[in-house]
């Protein structure tokens, strides 16, 4: 009897190996798409696209004004942030033919450059579902198939230094591009502002928004910077990334 059991197990052993190998193949196959579904693109690599109706990330306020002269920019806060919205559907001064299917465009700026583009398309827009919009925008911007579920019925794409979201709002697609590097800079500024006595700290990196200059640790401006023009940076690298130059008196 023992010999029979032993012979059965030996005979069955190759089949167990086959099953194990099959499981490993299935596991590897399931992991492969996850590894391929990665977006390594950077904002600088994104081309222009019809869905962005002439806007692009990083545009200056002057460039936005050239695109839509009627735009009015919001006040810039102490962190360098300003916001505005354009409503082609409701503003009779705007040429609607250049905004076909676009209800609203919301723009966020950091230090005078667009860091967030948010489009609200109406029901007349050519695309009516999240999958259809993703297929079209992915083709226009050369995006990889790396979208993941977002909120209830939306989709999200996270790349090297930006993220995108798509959902349906008021019977039309809602599409946003967000500069995550700019968000990190903004977070650092807010944290520096929240530190006790940070504004009075002689070791702080202080910038003058009007002259686009900053003052290194221990170096102070000859005249006090007006509160509206005063900005605090976490370090000199952040100041230079934001387009500020070291003040001449600090270079000696």
Secondary structure, DSSP 4 states (H G I P E B T S, - for coil): -HHHHHHHHHHHHHHHHHHHHHHHHHHHHHHHHHHH------GGGPPP-GGGTT--TT-BHHHHHHH-TT--PPPP-TTSEEEEEE-TTT-TTS-GGGGTTEEEEEEEEETTEEEEEEEEE-TTSS--SHHHHHHHHHHHHT--S--EEETTTEEEEE-SSEEEEEEEETTEEEEEEEEHHHHHHHHHHHHHHHSTTTTT-TTSEEEETTTTEEE-TT---SSPPPGGGEEEESSHHHHHHTT-EE-GGG--
